[in-house]
C-alpha cells in the first residue's frame, strides 16, 4: 500500500533528515516508526501526505506516485492523527468528526450519520458527546475524537504522529488497547510515529527502528527484541529486551499443563486467556505470589484448558528467543 523508494530529505542548510529510505508497508499493516527525537521518523511520515516534500526518491501510495497527486486531494484521502489532536474549538464533537466528509462534498445528514457511527466505534456515545465542544472533553476523549475524525471518510491509510503521547500512562494504555481493537475491525494501513519503544512493540505488526535518518532494523517486534540487527539497535531496545519480549510472546496450547492433584486443592489465581501475552501471566503470578496460573480459551466460552507454570513460562520465553 505504501512504498518508499530511495527517499531522501535534505534541507537548505545541508542537514539530511532522511537518508535513502526504502521500505514497504502492506495493506492493512500497522507499522511503528520508533527512535530518538530528530531521527527523521516524523519527516518520513509527513512525506507520505506531502506536508514535507522529499529531495530525492519517490513514495507510492497504492501504486501511485504521491508527487503526481494534488496535495489537498491527497490529504483528504489519508487519515491524520496528531498528539495535540487539533480539533476546532468552536465546532461540536459531531461537526469536528464530520469535517473531512463535509469537505469531500457529502450531504450534511450523511456526513453527520458517518460521524455518529465513528464516535460510537471509538467508545463515545454520539447522543452524549456529539453536541459537546472540545473543551468539555478529557484529554483521552479528545484523542478518541481525533481518531474518529481521521477515519470518517474511510481512508485506506492512517498516519499517526505520537497519537497517545499527551495523556497520562493509564489513559494511554487504555487508548492503545482500544485502538488495537479498532484496528482489528477496520484494518487500515497505518504508519504510527512514537519515541516510546514499549508502545511501538505493543502496537506494531512491524517496527522500523531509526538511527540518524536511517532505518537500522525493520522487522517484527519479536525479532527486533530477540535478535537486534546491530549494537545500535541492541542499545536502543535495552538490556531488558528479554523482559520486553514477554509482551509480544503469546501463550500457546503447547505451553500448558493440566492441573495435578496438588494444584486442584489450591485456590487458583485469576485466569488469563489463551493467546494473551506472557507478560499478563507473569504479572498474575507475581501479584498473587503463585507458581501457576489457569488459562482459559475464549473460543470455548472461557473454559479452562490448562495451567501455565512459572517454569513453562520461562521455557516459552526461551523458545521464543531461540526461534530467531
JOWO-V839581 format. One record per residue. N is the residue number from 0. OMEGA is omega as a letter, one per 40 degrees, with the letter a starting at -180 (999 if undefined). Layout:
N:OMEGA
N:OMEGA
This chain:
0:i
1:i
2:i
3:i
4:i
5:a
6:i
7:i
8:a
9:a
10:a
11:i
12:i
13:i
14:i
15:a
16:i
17:a
18:i
19:i
20:i
21:i
22:i
23:i
24:a
25:i
26:i
27:a
28:i
29:a
30:i
31:i
32:a
33:i
34:a
35:i
36:i
37:a
38:i
39:a
40:i
41:i
42:i
43:a
44:a
45:i
46:i
47:i
48:i
49:i
50:i
51:i
52:i
53:i
54:a
55:i
56:i
57:i
58:a
59:i
60:a
61:i
62:a
63:i
64:a
65:i
66:i
67:a
68:i
69:a
70:a
71:i
72:i
73:a
74:i
75:i
76:a
77:i
78:a
79:a
80:i
81:a
82:a
83:i
84:i
85:i
86:i
87:a
88:a
89:a
90:i
91:i
92:i
93:a
94:i
95:a
96:a
97:a
98:a
99:i
100:i
101:i
102:i
103:i
104:i
105:i
106:a
107:a
108:i
109:i
110:i
111:i
112:i
113:i
114:i
115:i
116:a
117:i
118:i
119:a
120:i
121:i
122:i
123:i
124:a
125:i
126:a
127:a
128:a
129:a
130:a
131:i
132:a
133:a
134:a
135:a
136:i
137:i
138:i
139:i
140:i
141:i
142:i
143:i
144:i
145:i
146:i
147:i
148:a
149:a
150:a
151:a
152:i
153:a
154:i
155:a
156:i
157:i
158:a
159:a
160:a
161:a
162:a
163:a
164:a
165:a
166:a
167:a
168:a
169:i
170:a
171:i
172:i
173:i
174:i
175:i
176:i
177:a
178:i
179:i
180:i
181:a
182:i
183:i
184:a
185:i
186:i
187:i
188:a
189:i
190:a
191:i
192:i
193:i
194:a
195:a
196:a
197:i
198:i
199:a
200:a
201:a
202:a
203:i
204:i
205:a
206:i
207:i
208:a
209:i
210:i
211:i
212:a
213:i
214:a
215:i
216:i
217:a
218:i
219:i
220:a
221:a
222:i
223:i
224:a
225:a
226:i
227:a
228:a
229:a
230:i
231:a
232:i
233:i
234:a
235:a
236:i
237:a
238:i
239:a
240:i
241:i
242:i
243:i
244:i
245:a
246:a
247:i
248:a
249:i
250:i
251:a
252:a
253:i
254:a
255:i
256:i
257:a
258:i
259:a
260:a
261:a
262:a
263:a
264:a
265:i
266:a
267:i
268:i
269:a
270:i
271:a
272:i
273:a
274:i
275:i
276:i
277:i
278:i
279:a
280:i
281:i
282:i
283:i
284:a
285:a
286:a
287:i
288:a
289:i
290:i
291:a
292:i
293:a
294:i
295:a
296:i
297:a
298:i
299:i
300:i
301:i
302:i
303:a
304:i
305:i
306:i
307:i
308:i
309:i
310:i
311:i
312:i
313:i
314:i
315:i
316:i
317:i
318:a
319:i
320:a
321:i
322:i
323:999
